[in-house]
Amino acid sequence: MAVLVTGASGFLGSHVLARLAASGTLALGLGRDAARCAALETAGHRIIRRDIG
């Protein structure tokens, strides 16, 4: 199963993304904050940096 986590650069979204990845689920994060997206990528997560609002 693949999951898209919107708000992945936020507090809740980043934790959901980490939990999904730890369980072996293919998780892709969508976030706005460049620094937090970079940190998530460094941690090994797949991130798309976009503002859809």
N, C-alpha and C positions, 0 to 999 in steps of 0.2 A: 504494500500500500504506500502511496506517496501523499504527503500532506504539505500544504502551503500555509505557513504561519504569517499572517499579516501583523504588523506591529512588532516584528522580531527585534528591533533595536530598542524597544521599551523594556521596562522591568518585567512585566508578566510574560510578554512574548518571548523574551530571551530565555526565560526559565522553561517555558513550554517547549521551545525549540531544543534546548539541551536535554530535556526529559525524553522527548521523542527520539532524538538521535541516540541516546543511551539505550533505548529499548530496541534499537535496530530498525526503526522506521525511517524510510527515506523522507527527510524533512527539508524543505526549502524555505528560507526566511525572506520576508519582504520588509524592508525598513527604510527610514528617512535619515536618521542621524549617521553622518559619514564616519565619525570616530567610533561609534559603537558597532556599526556594520563592519568596519575594519577589524575591530577586536574579535567579533564573532567569526570572521573569516580566518583570522590567525588561530582561533581555537579549533578550526577544522570544519566549520559549518558552511553550507552553501547559502549565499546571501545575494539578493538582488536589491540594490539601493535605488528606490524610486519614491516619489510623492504622488499618490493617486488622488489626493484630496483636492 
